[in-house]
Each structure stands twice: as structure tokens, then as C-alpha cells.
Amino acid sequence: MEIREMQSSDIDFALSLTEEEGWSSIRSDFEELLLFDQHGCFIAEEDDISIGMACALSYGPFGTLGNMILVREYRGKGYGTKLMEHGLEYLKSKGAEFTLLDAVSKAVPLYERLGFKKVCRSLRLRGRVEPAVSAKVRALEDKDMLRILSIDREQFGANRFLFLGSTLSANPELGRLLEVDGQIAGFMMGSRRHGFVRLAPWVMCSHFELAKSILKDFAAHVGGLEIRTGVLETSRKSVGLLKASGLYQESSSWRMVLGKDRMDFSDGLFAIGSPMRG
Ligand SMILES: CC(C)(COP(=O)(O)OP(=O)(O)OC[C@H]1O[C@@H](n2cnc3c(N)ncnc32)[C@H](O)[C@@H]1OP(=O)(O)O)[C@@H](O)C(=O)NCCC(=O)NCCS
């Protein structure tokens, strides 16, 4: 097996893999990953035929790995492990001190052999929330981005300006901001997918008691579509609120880490989208 960098011409192949697995990836997910780092996504090849992929994303102090899929008939031969090792080497070369991923249960043994440890469950939720426009919530605008980026960096632990900017510009009507006395208490963004809206990210930095208002206000802007999102089980406030508001748990995976003994995630990360983008 050979490993090479993914090009934009590989995106059709990448989407065929995610579709086969029933994942809800869309073209812009891969376009943005390549824009963020054109060297961080990899294609596995055998006899010049593409047989798999994996993506590594460096945020500087830490990295994330995801989109690990092999064409079915090539599984079970150690290729997945080699792709992972390649991604980890790449992140190391970019200075990552630790690496995060979300693992489906079946893949946990593979990641454990590479040294990853389970941190907590990463929940996937979906459902409908009763909509209610709130006077405390307004549209998130470009002029808010500098303040948003600073809050986001504090809660997420790194700068993900490219993903925030692209999510907002593709779905401006889904960017909502909770403001109290002129201070930002939280914000959320969303993206329209095939038949549903993905809520992510959702970050709260104060006035957690008003989290329900921004969620309901967001629901008033999704045009009746189902909302899907992710949340770490350690974000107890968020899990409780999302479930009490009408979302139910569809599945869960394991948030795993390599290179750190303990991992505390911020309480302010109320919703995550893809594990790679947080
Ligand atoms: C995950 C995946 C890329 C592994 O590729 P691979 O070449 O088969 O992996 P390796 O041969 O190096 O290692 C085998 C390990 O893969 C994992 N695995 C096996 N079947 C799997 C499956 N259907 N889904 C996920 N992981 C699986 C197991 O941990 C297995 O170890 P074990 O035999 O001790 O149980 C491949 O199984 C796959 O494409 N799965 C579907 C997509 C997916 O679930 N991706 C991972 C998301 S976290």
C-alpha cells in the first residue's frame, strides 16, 4: 500500500467512502479541510487504485484525526493502522503534543494498540426543538467575528477561524449570538446538510441559564428541519439541556486521546460537529 496526499480531485472518492458508511459528510467538509491544510489528508492506494483515506488536522498544540475509512475488501490487513501511523507522524512533525479522535466501538482496539486512551463518550443527538425567537438573541454578523474568535479560542483551545468563518458564510441565517448587557454570553452556528441542520459549534462563556433561549431561537431559524449535533458526555449542562429540549441520543463513540494522561474539556463547549473541527 502507498500513501499520498489527498487532492481536490479525490473528493468524489472520499464522499463515496463516507456515503457507503452512512456518514453525513458533504463536499465542503473536505474542501475546507484541504483549505485549512493541503498536506493533512491522505489517500491510501494499491496498484494505483484508491482504497482508503484518513485526515489529520493540526491546530498547533494539538491535532485531530478523522475520516478513517478503507474500502471494505482491503480491511483487516493492517492498512488502517499504517494510515493512522502516517497521520500521527504528520501531526508530530507539525508540533502536536497530543492527538484527539472519536472512535466507533469497533475501532477502539486499533487505536488502543497505537496508545490512545478513552476519555469519555462522544454523543450524537438528533431531534426537533420547539422554536421560540428570543429578544436576547440576534444574528451573528461578520463584525462579531473577532470577539467570537477570542471566546472560541479560549473554550476550544486553539484557533479554528477558517471553520467558523466558512460555516457562517455558507449559512449566515444559522449564526446566532446571545448577548447580555453588550457582552457575548454564547454563540452557535449551523450548516444545512441533506435533509437536516447540523448544529455546531455551540459555545457558551457565561449566563449558562440562558442557554435554552439561544437553542430555541436557533430552532426558529432551521425551517422546520431536524437538528443533529454532537456533545461530549462530560458537558453535563449541555447534555441535560439538549435532551430536555427534545433531542434524543442516536449513537455514541469514544473520545480518545494520545499523548496526555488527563483530558479536561471546557464546560463551555455545548455542541460539537465533526470531531476533527470540534
Ligand atoms: C477502521 C478501519 C479503517 C480499519 O482498517 P483496517 O485496515 O481494517 O485496520 P487494521 O487491519 O489495521 O486493524 C484492524 C482493526 O480495525 C478495527 N475494525 C475492524 N472492523 C472494523 C469496522 N467495521 N469498523 C471500524 N473498525 C474496525 C478493529 O479495531 C480491528 O482490530 P481487531 O482485529 O483487534 O478487532 C476500517 O475498519 C474501516 O474502514 N471501517 C469503517 C469506517 C470506520 O468505522 N472508521 C473508523 C471510525 S473511528
The ligand as an ORCA input file, in Angstrom:
! r2SCAN-3c Opt
* xyz 0 1
  C     -11.353      1.475     10.757
  C     -10.715      0.856      9.509
  C     -10.156      1.945      8.620
  C      -9.590     -0.064      9.965
  O      -8.907     -0.502      8.823
  P      -8.177     -1.929      8.776
  O      -7.147     -1.910      7.726
  O      -9.221     -2.967      8.705
  O      -7.475     -1.954     10.221
  P      -6.295     -2.885     10.685
  O      -6.257     -4.127      9.858
  O      -5.047     -2.089     10.748
  O      -6.741     -3.194     12.167
  C      -7.872     -3.993     12.414
  C      -8.699     -3.282     13.452
  O      -9.678     -2.457     12.822
  C     -10.820     -2.336     13.686
  N     -12.007     -2.706     12.937
  C     -12.338     -3.891     12.401
  N     -13.508     -3.812     11.776
  C     -13.942     -2.551     11.906
  C     -15.079     -1.851     11.454
  N     -16.039     -2.422     10.735
  N     -15.196     -0.562     11.748
  C     -14.258      0.069     12.472
  N     -13.121     -0.552     12.912
  C     -12.982     -1.846     12.641
  C     -10.605     -3.275     14.852
  O     -10.102     -2.493     15.935
  C      -9.536     -4.198     14.339
  O      -8.756     -4.680     15.387
  P      -9.126     -6.145     15.982
  O      -8.994     -7.064     14.820
  O      -8.141     -6.353     17.068
  O     -10.543     -6.042     16.458
  C     -11.765      0.037      8.701
  O     -12.275     -0.996      9.519
  C     -12.922      0.851      8.199
  O     -12.840      1.468      7.151
  N     -14.060      0.853      8.930
  C     -15.254      1.582      8.560
  C     -15.123      3.069      8.859
  C     -14.840      3.328     10.309
  O     -15.520      2.826     11.195
  N     -13.807      4.131     10.549
  C     -13.320      4.402     11.886
  C     -14.079      5.456     12.531
  S     -13.443      5.811     14.133
*
